[in-house]
């Protein structure tokens, strides 16, 4: 079954990341693009994870996960090498409103992380529903080269105009023409 693509405002959601190695760091790098309400629980803390925690003033508990640690969180990401821990946290979350992602173990996931591009207000995601994260990563890299760096400036202009111009057919036609012109000039 495929995963439903959904964009969610995470700014006020509380996120728990269990793990501190390379994969946990990769997830943390993505999460801080969308929220700073992140707590990290890990016995071993890699230097890059430590830097991100410090730079973004995240909460850190340098210890092993304990049953009950998910209480009060909206989202839990389990990024360890311990399949039993992934399963235990996922099972602990059943019957709660906590969404769980177990890295590289879709059997214990409510959602998966897509590969994505974020340039200001533009976010484009790519997913293979877990079939091939490597493919999603490669197609993302392709589009990173195609999408111009100026896209956020253009989107900020469009956002400003949306608040200034009255709604209606003329505005819609003007926006369509502006987008078409931008695309023609910048996407070759």
C-alpha positions in Angstrom: 0.0 0.0 0.0 1.2 3.5 -0.8 1.6 6.3 1.8 -0.7 9.3 1.6 1.3 12.4 0.9 0.5 15.0 3.5 2.1 18.3 4.5 1.7 19.1 8.2 2.4 22.2 10.3 4.9 20.8 12.9 5.8 24.1 14.5 3.9 23.3 17.7 4.2 19.6 17.7 6.5 17.9 20.2 8.9 15.5 18.6 11.0 12.8 20.3 14.0 11.3 18.5 15.4 8.2 19.9 19.0 7.6 18.8 22.1 9.7 18.2 24.1 8.0 15.4 24.4 8.9 11.7 20.8 8.0 10.7 19.4 9.9 13.7 21.5 12.9 12.7 20.1 12.7 9.1 16.5 12.7 10.5 17.3 15.5 12.9 18.7 17.7 10.1 15.4 17.3 8.4 13.2 17.9 11.4 14.9 21.2 12.4 13.7 22.6 9.1 10.2 22.4 10.4 10.2 22.5 14.2 12.5 23.2 17.2 10.2 21.3 19.6 12.5 18.3 19.6 13.8 16.1 22.4 16.6 13.6 21.7 17.2 10.5 23.8 20.3 8.6 23.2 23.0 6.8 25.1 25.7 7.6 22.5 25.8 11.0 21.0 27.6 11.6 17.7 29.4 14.9 17.2 27.1 16.1 14.4 24.0 15.3 16.5 25.5 17.1 19.4 26.2 20.2 17.2 22.6 20.2 15.9 21.2 19.9 19.4 23.4 22.8 20.6 22.8 25.0 17.6 19.0 24.7 17.8 18.7 24.6 21.6 17.0 21.2 21.5 16.4 19.1 24.6 18.8 16.2 25.2 18.7 13.2 27.5 21.9 11.2 27.2 20.6 7.9 28.4 18.7 4.8 27.2 15.0 5.0 26.2 12.7 4.1 29.0 9.1 2.9 28.6 6.8 5.9 29.0 9.2 8.4 27.4 6.8 8.8 24.5 4.2 10.4 26.8 3.5 14.1 25.9 4.9 13.7 22.4 3.0 13.9 19.2 5.6 12.3 16.9 8.4 9.7 17.8 11.2 8.8 15.5 13.2 5.7 16.4 16.6 5.8 14.7 18.6 3.0 16.3 20.1 -0.4 15.2 17.9 -2.2 17.7 14.8 -3.7 16.0 13.4 -4.9 19.4 13.4 -1.2 20.5 11.7 -0.1 17.3 9.0 -2.7 17.9 8.6 -2.0 21.6 8.1 1.8 21.1 5.7 1.2 18.2 3.6 -1.2 20.3 3.7 1.2 23.3 2.3 3.9 21.0 -0.7 1.8 19.9 -3.9 3.2 21.4 -2.4 6.6 21.7 -2.3 9.6 19.3 1.5 9.4 19.0 2.7 8.8 15.4 5.8 6.7 15.1 8.5 6.4 12.5 10.9 3.5 12.8 13.8 4.2 10.5 14.3 1.5 7.9 11.5 -0.6 9.4 8.1 0.2 7.8 6.4 -2.6 9.8 6.7 -0.2 12.8 5.8 3.0 11.1 2.7 5.2 11.0 4.5 7.4 8.4 7.7 7.6 6.5 10.1 10.4 5.7 10.1 11.4 2.1 13.1 12.7 0.3 12.5 16.4 -0.2 13.6 19.7 -1.4 12.9 22.8 0.6 13.6 26.3 -0.7 11.8 28.8 1.4 8.0 28.2 1.0 8.5 25.6 -1.7 8.7 22.0 -0.4 8.6 19.1 -2.9 8.7 15.6 -1.6 9.5 12.3 -3.3 8.5 8.9 -2.0 8.6 5.3 -3.2 6.5 4.2 -0.1 9.6 2.6 1.3 10.3 0.5 -1.8 13.5 2.3 -2.7 14.7 5.3 -0.6 17.8 5.4 -2.9 15.6 6.0 -5.9 13.7 8.8 -4.1 17.0 10.4 -3.1 18.3 10.3 -6.7 15.2 11.8 -8.2 15.3 14.5 -5.5 18.9 15.3 -6.5 17.8 15.6 -10.2 15.1 18.2 -9.3 17.5 20.1 -7.0 19.5 20.8 -10.1 16.4 21.8 -12.1 14.7 24.1 -9.6 16.2 27.6 -9.6 17.5 29.2 -6.4 15.3 32.3 -7.2 12.1 30.3 -6.6 11.6 31.6 -3.1 12.0 35.2 -4.2 9.3 34.6 -6.8 7.0 32.8 -4.3 7.4 35.7 -1.8 6.4 38.1 -4.5 3.3 35.9 -5.3 2.4 35.7 -1.6 2.6 39.5 -1.3 0.4 40.0 -4.4 -2.2 37.5 -3.1 -2.7 39.7 -0.1 -2.8 42.9 -2.1 -4.9 42.0 -5.2 -8.7 41.4 -4.9 -9.7 37.8 -5.5 -11.4 36.9 -8.7 -10.9 35.7 -12.3 -8.6 38.5 -13.3 -6.2 37.9 -10.4 -6.2 34.2 -11.2 -5.4 34.9 -14.8 -2.6 37.3 -13.8 -1.1 34.8 -11.5 -1.2 32.1 -14.2 0.5 34.4 -16.6 3.2 35.3 -14.1 3.9 31.7 -13.2 4.0 30.7 -16.9 6.5 33.5 -17.6 8.7 32.5 -14.6 8.6 28.9 -15.6 9.5 29.7 -19.2 12.5 31.9 -18.1 13.8 29.6 -15.4 13.0 26.0 -16.2 14.9 24.9 -19.3 
